[in-house]
Amino acid sequence: MPSGKTDPTGAPTRFYSADRGEEKQKNEKSWKEAYALPGSISAPISDEAMLRYGVSATPTFVFVNRKGAVARYSPTRMTQVRLSSVIGDLLR
């Protein structure tokens, strides 16, 4: 991504156990195997990000518009077809 640009997608999560090293490894494995997360999408482990956006479940999709306002919030899994449809609707 060019310098000064922000990644428009991300998949933050938070720590749920005391063994952060083991949990980080489990998260990375899950993102690769269960969700097939592309390498271009960041997956930071951050309690702050989860709390800032009011995330109560994983996965939670928060779609932020160009003005920085939350345009849609979905605390559930989405198929690729559904995710593409939601993004298309928001870009119209």
KOLZA-271474 format. One record per atom (N, C-alpha, C): x, y, z; atom name; residue number from 1. Coordinates in nm, 2 decimals. Layout:
N
+--------+--------+--------+-------+-----+
:     px :     py :     pz : atomo : num :
+--------+--------+--------+-------+-----+
:      X :      Y :      Z :    CA : NUM :
...
+--------+--------+--------+-------+-----+
//
This chain:
92
+--------+--------+--------+-------+-----+
:     px :     py :     pz : atomo : num :
+--------+--------+--------+-------+-----+
:   0.08 :  -0.12 :   0.00 :     N :   1 :
:   0.00 :   0.00 :   0.00 :    CA :   1 :
:   0.09 :   0.12 :   0.00 :     C :   1 :
:   0.06 :   0.22 :  -0.08 :     N :   2 :
:   0.14 :   0.34 :  -0.09 :    CA :   2 :
:   0.15 :   0.41 :   0.05 :     C :   2 :
:   0.27 :   0.48 :   0.07 :     N :   3 :
:   0.29 :   0.55 :   0.19 :    CA :   3 :
:   0.18 :   0.66 :   0.21 :     C :   3 :
:   0.13 :   0.67 :   0.34 :     N :   4 :
:   0.03 :   0.77 :   0.37 :    CA :   4 :
:  -0.11 :   0.72 :   0.34 :     C :   4 :
:  -0.13 :   0.60 :   0.29 :     N :   5 :
:  -0.26 :   0.55 :   0.27 :    CA :   5 :
:  -0.30 :   0.45 :   0.38 :     C :   5 :
:  -0.43 :   0.44 :   0.41 :     N :   6 :
:  -0.47 :   0.34 :   0.51 :    CA :   6 :
:  -0.53 :   0.22 :   0.44 :     C :   6 :
:  -0.52 :   0.11 :   0.51 :     N :   7 :
:  -0.58 :  -0.01 :   0.45 :    CA :   7 :
:  -0.73 :   0.00 :   0.48 :     C :   7 :
:  -0.82 :  -0.01 :   0.38 :     N :   8 :
:  -0.96 :   0.00 :   0.40 :    CA :   8 :
:  -1.03 :  -0.12 :   0.46 :     C :   8 :
:  -0.95 :  -0.23 :   0.48 :     N :   9 :
:  -1.01 :  -0.35 :   0.53 :    CA :   9 :
:  -0.92 :  -0.39 :   0.65 :     C :   9 :
:  -0.98 :  -0.46 :   0.74 :     N :  10 :
:  -0.91 :  -0.51 :   0.86 :    CA :  10 :
:  -0.99 :  -0.61 :   0.93 :     C :  10 :
:  -0.93 :  -0.70 :   1.00 :     N :  11 :
:  -1.00 :  -0.80 :   1.08 :    CA :  11 :
:  -0.95 :  -0.81 :   1.22 :     C :  11 :
:  -0.97 :  -0.70 :   1.30 :     N :  12 :
:  -0.92 :  -0.70 :   1.43 :    CA :  12 :
:  -0.99 :  -0.80 :   1.52 :     C :  12 :
:  -0.91 :  -0.85 :   1.62 :     N :  13 :
:  -0.97 :  -0.94 :   1.72 :    CA :  13 :
:  -0.91 :  -0.90 :   1.85 :     C :  13 :
:  -0.94 :  -0.96 :   1.96 :     N :  14 :
:  -0.88 :  -0.93 :   2.09 :    CA :  14 :
:  -0.84 :  -1.06 :   2.16 :     C :  14 :
:  -0.76 :  -1.04 :   2.27 :     N :  15 :
:  -0.72 :  -1.16 :   2.34 :    CA :  15 :
:  -0.83 :  -1.20 :   2.44 :     C :  15 :
:  -0.86 :  -1.33 :   2.45 :     N :  16 :
:  -0.96 :  -1.38 :   2.53 :    CA :  16 :
:  -0.90 :  -1.47 :   2.64 :     C :  16 :
:  -0.77 :  -1.50 :   2.64 :     N :  17 :
:  -0.71 :  -1.58 :   2.74 :    CA :  17 :
:  -0.58 :  -1.52 :   2.79 :     C :  17 :
:  -0.53 :  -1.57 :   2.90 :     N :  18 :
:  -0.40 :  -1.52 :   2.96 :    CA :  18 :
:  -0.28 :  -1.55 :   2.87 :     C :  18 :
:  -0.28 :  -1.67 :   2.80 :     N :  19 :
:  -0.17 :  -1.71 :   2.72 :    CA :  19 :
:  -0.17 :  -1.64 :   2.58 :     C :  19 :
:  -0.12 :  -1.52 :   2.58 :     N :  20 :
:  -0.13 :  -1.44 :   2.45 :    CA :  20 :
:  -0.06 :  -1.50 :   2.34 :     C :  20 :
:   0.06 :  -1.56 :   2.36 :     N :  21 :
:   0.14 :  -1.62 :   2.26 :    CA :  21 :
:   0.07 :  -1.74 :   2.19 :     C :  21 :
:   0.01 :  -1.83 :   2.27 :     N :  22 :
:  -0.06 :  -1.94 :   2.22 :    CA :  22 :
:  -0.19 :  -1.89 :   2.14 :     C :  22 :
:  -0.26 :  -1.79 :   2.20 :     N :  23 :
:  -0.38 :  -1.74 :   2.14 :    CA :  23 :
:  -0.35 :  -1.68 :   2.00 :     C :  23 :
:  -0.24 :  -1.60 :   2.00 :     N :  24 :
:  -0.20 :  -1.54 :   1.87 :    CA :  24 :
:  -0.18 :  -1.64 :   1.76 :     C :  24 :
:  -0.11 :  -1.75 :   1.80 :     N :  25 :
:  -0.09 :  -1.86 :   1.70 :    CA :  25 :
:  -0.22 :  -1.92 :   1.65 :     C :  25 :
:  -0.31 :  -1.94 :   1.75 :     N :  26 :
:  -0.44 :  -2.00 :   1.71 :    CA :  26 :
:  -0.52 :  -1.91 :   1.62 :     C :  26 :
:  -0.51 :  -1.78 :   1.65 :     N :  27 :
:  -0.58 :  -1.68 :   1.57 :    CA :  27 :
:  -0.53 :  -1.68 :   1.42 :     C :  27 :
:  -0.39 :  -1.68 :   1.41 :     N :  28 :
:  -0.33 :  -1.68 :   1.28 :    CA :  28 :
:  -0.37 :  -1.80 :   1.20 :     C :  28 :
:  -0.37 :  -1.92 :   1.27 :     N :  29 :
:  -0.41 :  -2.04 :   1.20 :    CA :  29 :
:  -0.56 :  -2.04 :   1.16 :     C :  29 :
:  -0.64 :  -1.99 :   1.25 :     N :  30 :
:  -0.78 :  -1.98 :   1.22 :    CA :  30 :
:  -0.81 :  -1.89 :   1.10 :     C :  30 :
:  -0.74 :  -1.77 :   1.09 :     N :  31 :
:  -0.77 :  -1.68 :   0.98 :    CA :  31 :
:  -0.72 :  -1.74 :   0.85 :     C :  31 :
:  -0.62 :  -1.82 :   0.85 :     N :  32 :
:  -0.57 :  -1.88 :   0.73 :    CA :  32 :
:  -0.66 :  -2.00 :   0.69 :     C :  32 :
:  -0.69 :  -2.09 :   0.78 :     N :  33 :
:  -0.76 :  -2.21 :   0.75 :    CA :  33 :
:  -0.91 :  -2.20 :   0.74 :     C :  33 :
:  -0.97 :  -2.13 :   0.84 :     N :  34 :
:  -1.12 :  -2.12 :   0.84 :    CA :  34 :
:  -1.17 :  -2.01 :   0.76 :     C :  34 :
:  -1.10 :  -1.90 :   0.75 :     N :  35 :
:  -1.15 :  -1.78 :   0.68 :    CA :  35 :
:  -1.08 :  -1.75 :   0.55 :     C :  35 :
:  -0.97 :  -1.82 :   0.53 :     N :  36 :
:  -0.89 :  -1.80 :   0.41 :    CA :  36 :
:  -0.86 :  -1.65 :   0.39 :     C :  36 :
:  -0.82 :  -1.58 :   0.50 :     N :  37 :
:  -0.79 :  -1.44 :   0.50 :    CA :  37 :
:  -0.68 :  -1.41 :   0.41 :     C :  37 :
:  -0.70 :  -1.32 :   0.31 :     N :  38 :
:  -0.59 :  -1.29 :   0.22 :    CA :  38 :
:  -0.48 :  -1.21 :   0.30 :     C :  38 :
:  -0.35 :  -1.23 :   0.25 :     N :  39 :
:  -0.24 :  -1.16 :   0.32 :    CA :  39 :
:  -0.25 :  -1.01 :   0.31 :     C :  39 :
:  -0.34 :  -0.96 :   0.22 :     N :  40 :
:  -0.35 :  -0.81 :   0.21 :    CA :  40 :
:  -0.44 :  -0.75 :   0.32 :     C :  40 :
:  -0.51 :  -0.83 :   0.40 :     N :  41 :
:  -0.60 :  -0.78 :   0.50 :    CA :  41 :
:  -0.53 :  -0.80 :   0.64 :     C :  41 :
:  -0.52 :  -0.69 :   0.71 :     N :  42 :
:  -0.46 :  -0.70 :   0.84 :    CA :  42 :
:  -0.55 :  -0.76 :   0.94 :     C :  42 :
:  -0.49 :  -0.83 :   1.04 :     N :  43 :
:  -0.57 :  -0.90 :   1.14 :    CA :  43 :
:  -0.50 :  -0.87 :   1.28 :     C :  43 :
:  -0.50 :  -0.74 :   1.32 :     N :  44 :
:  -0.44 :  -0.70 :   1.45 :    CA :  44 :
:  -0.52 :  -0.76 :   1.57 :     C :  44 :
:  -0.44 :  -0.79 :   1.67 :     N :  45 :
:  -0.51 :  -0.83 :   1.80 :    CA :  45 :
:  -0.50 :  -0.71 :   1.89 :     C :  45 :
:  -0.62 :  -0.65 :   1.91 :     N :  46 :
:  -0.62 :  -0.52 :   1.98 :    CA :  46 :
:  -0.75 :  -0.51 :   2.06 :     C :  46 :
:  -0.74 :  -0.51 :   2.19 :     N :  47 :
:  -0.86 :  -0.48 :   2.27 :    CA :  47 :
:  -0.92 :  -0.35 :   2.24 :     C :  47 :
:  -0.83 :  -0.25 :   2.22 :     N :  48 :
:  -0.87 :  -0.11 :   2.19 :    CA :  48 :
:  -0.96 :  -0.10 :   2.07 :     C :  48 :
:  -0.92 :  -0.17 :   1.96 :     N :  49 :
:  -1.00 :  -0.16 :   1.84 :    CA :  49 :
:  -1.13 :  -0.23 :   1.86 :     C :  49 :
:  -1.14 :  -0.34 :   1.92 :     N :  50 :
:  -1.26 :  -0.41 :   1.95 :    CA :  50 :
:  -1.36 :  -0.32 :   2.03 :     C :  50 :
:  -1.30 :  -0.26 :   2.13 :     N :  51 :
:  -1.39 :  -0.17 :   2.22 :    CA :  51 :
:  -1.43 :  -0.05 :   2.15 :     C :  51 :
:  -1.34 :   0.01 :   2.07 :     N :  52 :
:  -1.37 :   0.14 :   2.00 :    CA :  52 :
:  -1.49 :   0.12 :   1.91 :     C :  52 :
:  -1.50 :   0.00 :   1.84 :     N :  53 :
:  -1.61 :  -0.02 :   1.74 :    CA :  53 :
:  -1.73 :  -0.10 :   1.80 :     C :  53 :
:  -1.72 :  -0.12 :   1.93 :     N :  54 :
:  -1.83 :  -0.19 :   2.00 :    CA :  54 :
:  -1.85 :  -0.34 :   1.96 :     C :  54 :
:  -1.74 :  -0.40 :   1.92 :     N :  55 :
:  -1.75 :  -0.54 :   1.88 :    CA :  55 :
:  -1.78 :  -0.63 :   2.00 :     C :  55 :
:  -1.89 :  -0.71 :   1.98 :     N :  56 :
:  -1.93 :  -0.80 :   2.08 :    CA :  56 :
:  -1.92 :  -0.95 :   2.04 :     C :  56 :
:  -1.88 :  -0.97 :   1.92 :     N :  57 :
:  -1.87 :  -1.11 :   1.87 :    CA :  57 :
:  -1.76 :  -1.11 :   1.76 :     C :  57 :
:  -1.71 :  -1.23 :   1.73 :     N :  58 :
:  -1.61 :  -1.24 :   1.63 :    CA :  58 :
:  -1.66 :  -1.35 :   1.53 :     C :  58 :
:  -1.68 :  -1.33 :   1.41 :     N :  59 :
:  -1.65 :  -1.20 :   1.34 :    CA :  59 :
:  -1.76 :  -1.10 :   1.35 :     C :  59 :
:  -1.72 :  -0.97 :   1.35 :     N :  60 :
:  -1.81 :  -0.86 :   1.34 :    CA :  60 :
:  -1.76 :  -0.77 :   1.22 :     C :  60 :
:  -1.85 :  -0.74 :   1.13 :     N :  61 :
:  -1.81 :  -0.65 :   1.02 :    CA :  61 :
:  -1.86 :  -0.51 :   1.05 :     C :  61 :
:  -1.76 :  -0.42 :   1.04 :     N :  62 :
:  -1.80 :  -0.27 :   1.06 :    CA :  62 :
:  -1.76 :  -0.21 :   0.93 :     C :  62 :
:  -1.85 :  -0.15 :   0.86 :     N :  63 :
:  -1.82 :  -0.08 :   0.73 :    CA :  63 :
:  -1.82 :   0.07 :   0.76 :     C :  63 :
:  -1.71 :   0.13 :   0.74 :     N :  64 :
:  -1.70 :   0.28 :   0.76 :    CA :  64 :
:  -1.69 :   0.35 :   0.63 :     C :  64 :
:  -1.78 :   0.45 :   0.62 :     N :  65 :
:  -1.78 :   0.53 :   0.49 :    CA :  65 :
:  -1.66 :   0.62 :   0.48 :     C :  65 :
:  -1.65 :   0.69 :   0.37 :     N :  66 :
:  -1.54 :   0.78 :   0.34 :    CA :  66 :
:  -1.53 :   0.90 :   0.44 :     C :  66 :
:  -1.64 :   0.93 :   0.50 :     N :  67 :
:  -1.65 :   1.04 :   0.60 :    CA :  67 :
:  -1.61 :   0.99 :   0.74 :     C :  67 :
:  -1.59 :   0.86 :   0.76 :     N :  68 :
:  -1.54 :   0.80 :   0.88 :    CA :  68 :
:  -1.66 :   0.76 :   0.97 :     C :  68 :
:  -1.78 :   0.76 :   0.92 :     N :  69 :
:  -1.90 :   0.72 :   1.00 :    CA :  69 :
:  -1.93 :   0.57 :   0.97 :     C :  69 :
:  -1.97 :   0.50 :   1.07 :     N :  70 :
:  -2.01 :   0.36 :   1.06 :    CA :  70 :
:  -2.14 :   0.36 :   0.97 :     C :  70 :
:  -2.13 :   0.29 :   0.85 :     N :  71 :
:  -2.24 :   0.28 :   0.76 :    CA :  71 :
:  -2.32 :   0.16 :   0.78 :     C :  71 :
:  -2.25 :   0.05 :   0.83 :     N :  72 :
:  -2.32 :  -0.07 :   0.86 :    CA :  72 :
:  -2.24 :  -0.15 :   0.96 :     C :  72 :
:  -2.31 :  -0.23 :   1.04 :     N :  73 :
:  -2.25 :  -0.31 :   1.15 :    CA :  73 :
:  -2.32 :  -0.45 :   1.14 :     C :  73 :
:  -2.24 :  -0.55 :   1.13 :     N :  74 :
:  -2.30 :  -0.69 :   1.12 :    CA :  74 :
:  -2.22 :  -0.78 :   1.21 :     C :  74 :
:  -2.27 :  -0.82 :   1.33 :     N :  75 :
:  -2.20 :  -0.91 :   1.41 :    CA :  75 :
:  -2.22 :  -1.06 :   1.38 :     C :  75 :
:  -2.18 :  -1.10 :   1.26 :     N :  76 :
:  -2.21 :  -1.24 :   1.22 :    CA :  76 :
:  -2.11 :  -1.28 :   1.11 :     C :  76 :
:  -2.10 :  -1.40 :   1.08 :     N :  77 :
:  -2.03 :  -1.45 :   0.96 :    CA :  77 :
:  -2.10 :  -1.41 :   0.83 :     C :  77 :
:  -2.03 :  -1.38 :   0.73 :     N :  78 :
:  -2.09 :  -1.36 :   0.60 :    CA :  78 :
:  -2.02 :  -1.44 :   0.49 :     C :  78 :
:  -2.10 :  -1.49 :   0.40 :     N :  79 :
:  -2.04 :  -1.56 :   0.29 :    CA :  79 :
:  -1.98 :  -1.46 :   0.20 :     C :  79 :
:  -1.89 :  -1.50 :   0.11 :     N :  80 :
:  -1.83 :  -1.41 :   0.02 :    CA :  80 :
:  -1.93 :  -1.34 :  -0.07 :     C :  80 :
:  -2.03 :  -1.41 :  -0.11 :     N :  81 :
:  -2.14 :  -1.36 :  -0.19 :    CA :  81 :
:  -2.21 :  -1.24 :  -0.12 :     C :  81 :
:  -2.24 :  -1.27 :   0.01 :     N :  82 :
:  -2.32 :  -1.17 :   0.09 :    CA :  82 :
:  -2.23 :  -1.05 :   0.12 :     C :  82 :
:  -2.10 :  -1.07 :   0.15 :     N :  83 :
:  -2.01 :  -0.96 :   0.17 :    CA :  83 :
:  -1.99 :  -0.88 :   0.05 :     C :  83 :
:  -1.98 :  -0.94 :  -0.07 :     N :  84 :
:  -1.97 :  -0.86 :  -0.19 :    CA :  84 :
:  -2.09 :  -0.78 :  -0.22 :     C :  84 :
:  -2.21 :  -0.84 :  -0.19 :     N :  85 :
:  -2.33 :  -0.77 :  -0.20 :    CA :  85 :
:  -2.34 :  -0.64 :  -0.11 :     C :  85 :
:  -2.30 :  -0.66 :   0.01 :     N :  86 :
:  -2.31 :  -0.55 :   0.11 :    CA :  86 :
:  -2.21 :  -0.44 :   0.06 :     C :  86 :
:  -2.09 :  -0.48 :   0.03 :     N :  87 :
:  -1.99 :  -0.38 :  -0.02 :    CA :  87 :
:  -2.04 :  -0.30 :  -0.14 :     C :  87 :
:  -2.10 :  -0.38 :  -0.24 :     N :  88 :
:  -2.16 :  -0.32 :  -0.36 :    CA :  88 :
:  -2.27 :  -0.22 :  -0.32 :     C :  88 :
:  -2.36 :  -0.26 :  -0.23 :     N :  89 :
:  -2.46 :  -0.17 :  -0.19 :    CA :  89 :
:  -2.41 :  -0.04 :  -0.13 :     C :  89 :
:  -2.30 :  -0.05 :  -0.05 :     N :  90 :
:  -2.25 :   0.07 :   0.02 :    CA :  90 :
:  -2.17 :   0.16 :  -0.08 :     C :  90 :
:  -2.12 :   0.10 :  -0.19 :     N :  91 :
:  -2.05 :   0.18 :  -0.29 :    CA :  91 :
:  -2.14 :   0.25 :  -0.39 :     C :  91 :
:  -2.26 :   0.21 :  -0.39 :     N :  92 :
:  -2.36 :   0.28 :  -0.48 :    CA :  92 :
:  -2.40 :   0.41 :  -0.44 :     C :  92 :
+--------+--------+--------+-------+-----+
//
